[in-house]
Amino acid sequence: MDIDHNCPLCNGCEESADQLFFKCPETKKVWEEVRHWVGLFRRITTIKSAIKWTARQKTGSAIVQKARRLALMASINFMWKTRNAHIFDGKPFEAERVVFQVKSTSYRLLYTRFPYEQVIEHLPEK
């Protein structure tokens, strides 16, 4: 059985977790939007560095700190699900849709913990 080891999104590199989630040109589009949304200016290039960063990150309000962690987890989750839908169902990988899913999920979870007005005050809607 022949298994294609290239990234299914860009077909440019051998797929690995770090390549798929942080180095693929398609997923980089997601990260650029998400990073801008949560005010994260440092580039993250590996899962290990992302986990370390979220554990150490103490700047910003509690809402912003929680939003950054949620955005990281939601981004990886939705990129993985969208990658699988691309491979197994032939659906296109649409960065804009992934960003929408990340934001809507993050907002929904933040609203369960913080008042709506505080969330909107600390995070831009766009």
N, C-alpha and C positions, 0 to 999 in steps of 0.2 A: 504494500500500500504506500503510495507516494503522499507525503505530507508536505504541504507548502509552508515553509517557515518564515516567509516574508510577511511583513505587516499587511493585513488585509485592507487597511485604510489608505495607505500611501504607496504600497508595493515597492518601497524604496530600500528598506532595511530589514534585517532579520528581526523578527518580533521577539521582544522580551517585555517584562512588566514595565521597566523604566522607559524603554523605547515607546511602548504603546501609550502609556499615561503621560509622559513628560517630553518626549523628543519628536514624536510623529507630528508632521506639519498640520494635520487635521485636528489633533487633540490640543496642539498649541493654541489654536484659535479659541478653544473653550477656555483654556487657562488665562489667556490674555483678558478676556471679558470678565471672568470670575475674579481674577486678581485685582482688576480695576474696581470692580464692584465692592469688594471687601477691604480695599485700601492696602493691599499687599504688594509691595514694590520689589521684594526679593524674589528672584527666580528660583523655583524648586525643580531639581532635575532627577531626583530619585525618590522612591517611596520612603526609603530610610530617612533621607534628609527632610522629607515632608512631615513624617511622624515626629522626628526630633524637633523640628521647628514649631509644630503645634504644641508640643509639650512645654517648650521654653517661652513661647510668645506670651508676654504679659502686658503689652501696650494696648491702649484703647480701652473703651468701656467694656463691661461684662458682656454687653450685647454684641459688640464688634468681635470680641474674643470668641464667643460662642458661634457667631456667624462664620468666622474663618474656619473653625473646626468642622462645622456642618458643611460648609462649601467644599472643603477638601474631601470629606467622606462622600458627599453626594456627587461630586464631579467624578470620582473614581467609579462609583457605583453606576452612574448613568452612562459613562463612557464605555464601561464593560458591557452593559446591557445593549447599548446601541451597536457596539462592535459585533456582538453575537447575533443581533438581528440582521446586521449587514451580511455576515457569513452564512447564517442558516436560513434566513428568509429573503435575502436579496434586497433588503431595504437600504437606502442610502444613509450614510453617516452625515447628519446635518448638525454642524456645530451650534447654530442658533437654537435649534430645538433642545439640544443638551443643556445649553446655558439656561434656557427657559425652565427646564425641569429642575436644574440645580437651584435656581433662585426661588421658584415656587415652593419646592420642598423645604428649603431653608427658611423661608418666610413662615410657612405653615408651622414648622416646629418652633421657631422663635416666638410666634404669637401664643403658643401654649405656655410659654414661660414668662414672657414679658408683655406689658401693655402695648397695644398697637401703636400708640403715639410715640412711645419710647423707641420702638423698633424703627419706625419711619424717621425719627429724628436722627438716629445714628447710622442708618443705612439708606443710601439713595435707592429709589425705586427703579432707576434705569441702570 
